[in-house]
């Protein structure tokens, strides 16, 4: 099912898989002394051990569990707290937002083998840690790729899956060849320029050298570049096969901006994947879709439709 929905394109948000915003916005989003100031619900912060890696997560609200997985080089605050997604969902659900390994307040190993499938297993271990048999899982961008792999390996732990800003990641896809270039750029201390340029919508001007420099300075200042490079080198562990997509029986929603270059992967996935609904957000790209009201409205409607406790999920 394809629904095209109009939305205003907001210019703050994820550029590719990373938040690009004025310095004061970054400072607010990554503050550690008062991290919850922008959230109307109380976030409860905690950690757990995931195969030797310390993982940070935050919870809010009560009800059926919804796990939120952020994008590359972001964190739970940037992707979910700042755009008020946590606020919206916590009205009806127990929201569980994770800082992926290599990001935020979680540990940041430098070995590629510590990522890929280990990031998928982090979600399963988090559910085990919280003694939850199943949950709705929502991922954006890299988080969407993690969710896709979770569908293929641990479908029994999912009530539903939402793939935000993410399409089909498959082995041998020529569009993924730039990942090697991206990892090398990070390892050389040059930032994420290959990713930024790749995710500029078709027909729109590319950032100037000065803008690229500013973006990269922010990324390098707020992240561990070698950990991010290891994340990228481990991404091959998140690919899924056509057979796995066709076999899907978990209700799945893809939320994608009409201008997002990753929409091509959603279009391809839609041709073969079972149990998939697609919402295309008009006038939105990768950097604005998750901040659009349409994103959270569509997500809430989908979760309510596939909740085991519909009364609780739709109560005012």
C-alpha positions, 0 to 999 in steps of 0.5 A, spaced: 500 500 500 502 506 498 500 513 501 502 519 499 502 525 504 503 532 504 508 535 509 512 541 510 520 539 508 523 542 515 531 543 514 533 541 520 534 534 521 538 528 519 543 529 513 544 523 511 544 519 517 547 525 521 544 531 524 546 537 521 544 543 525 546 550 528 551 549 533 547 551 539 542 546 537 547 540 537 549 543 544 542 542 546 541 535 543 548 532 546 548 535 553 549 530 558 548 535 564 540 536 563 539 531 557 531 531 558 530 539 558 526 538 551 522 532 553 515 533 557 515 526 559 520 524 564 526 519 561 529 514 566 536 512 564 540 506 565 545 501 562 546 494 561 551 489 558 551 487 551 556 481 550 561 485 554 559 492 551 556 497 555 549 500 552 545 506 554 538 506 554 532 511 556 525 509 557 518 513 558 511 512 559 507 505 560 504 500 556 506 496 550 513 496 549 516 500 543 523 500 542 527 506 538 533 505 534 537 511 531 541 513 525 548 513 524 552 518 528 546 521 531 543 518 538 537 517 542 536 525 543 537 527 536 533 522 533 527 521 538 527 526 543 528 533 540 523 531 534 518 530 540 517 522 538 518 520 545 513 525 547 508 523 542 509 515 543 510 515 551 502 518 551 500 510 550 506 506 550 512 504 554 518 507 550 525 504 550 530 508 546 537 506 545 544 509 544 547 504 539 554 501 540 559 506 537 554 512 539 551 517 544 553 514 551 554 507 549 561 504 549 565 505 542 569 499 540 574 500 534 573 493 531 568 492 526 566 485 528 563 489 534 558 492 530 553 489 524 550 483 527 552 485 534 548 491 533 542 487 532 543 482 538 543 489 542 536 489 541 534 482 543 539 483 549 535 489 551 529 486 551 531 480 555 534 485 560 527 488 560 524 481 561 520 483 554 518 477 550 516 482 544 516 489 542 514 494 536 521 496 533 522 503 530 528 504 526 531 510 522 536 510 517 541 505 520 536 504 525 532 501 519 537 497 517 538 494 523 530 493 524 530 489 517 536 484 519 532 483 526 526 481 522 530 476 518 533 473 525 528 474 530 521 475 528 519 472 534 521 478 538 517 483 534 510 485 534 511 490 528 517 493 525 517 500 522 523 502 517 524 510 517 528 513 512 531 506 510 530 501 504 533 494 502 540 493 504 542 487 500 549 484 499 553 486 492 548 492 491 553 497 487 550 503 491 553 501 498 560 501 495 561 508 497 561 505 504 569 503 504 570 510 502 566 513 507 570 508 512 577 511 510 575 518 510 573 517 517 579 513 519 583 519 516 580 524 520 576 527 514 569 526 516 563 524 513 563 528 506 562 521 502 555 520 505 553 527 505 554 528 498 551 521 496 544 523 500 543 530 497 536 529 493 537 529 486 536 536 483 538 540 489 545 543 490 550 540 494 553 543 500 559 548 499 566 546 501 565 551 507 558 547 509 562 541 508 567 543 513 562 545 518 558 539 518 564 535 519 567 539 524 561 537 528 561 530 527 568 529 529 567 533 535 561 529 537 563 522 535 569 517 536 571 517 528 574 510 529 568 507 532 564 510 526 568 507 521 568 501 525 560 501 524 561 502 517 565 497 516 560 492 519 554 494 515 555 488 511 552 484 517 545 488 516 544 486 509 538 482 507 536 477 502 530 477 497 528 470 500 528 473 507 524 479 505 519 475 501 518 470 508 516 476 512 510 475 516 511 481 521 507 487 520 512 492 517 511 500 515 516 504 511 516 511 512 520 515 507 521 522 504 519 523 497 526 526 496 530 521 500 535 518 495 534 512 499 527 511 497 529 507 491 531 502 496 524 502 499 521 501 492 525 495 491 523 492 497 516 494 496 516 489 490 518 483 494 517 484 501 511 481 505 506 484 510 509 491 508 505 498 508 509 504 505 508 511 507 511 517 502 512 523 505 511 529 500 516 534 500 521 531 505 528 528 504 532 524 509 534 530 513 527 532 514 522 526 514 523 524 521 521 531 524 515 531 520 508 531 523 506 526 518 512 521 520 509 520 528 502 521 526 503 515 521 507 511 526 502 512 531 496 509 527 500 503 525 502 502 532 495 502 534 493 498 528 498 492 530 497 493 538 496 487 542 492 492 547 488 496 542 484 500 548 490 502 551 494 504 545 488 509 543 486 512 549 485 519 550 
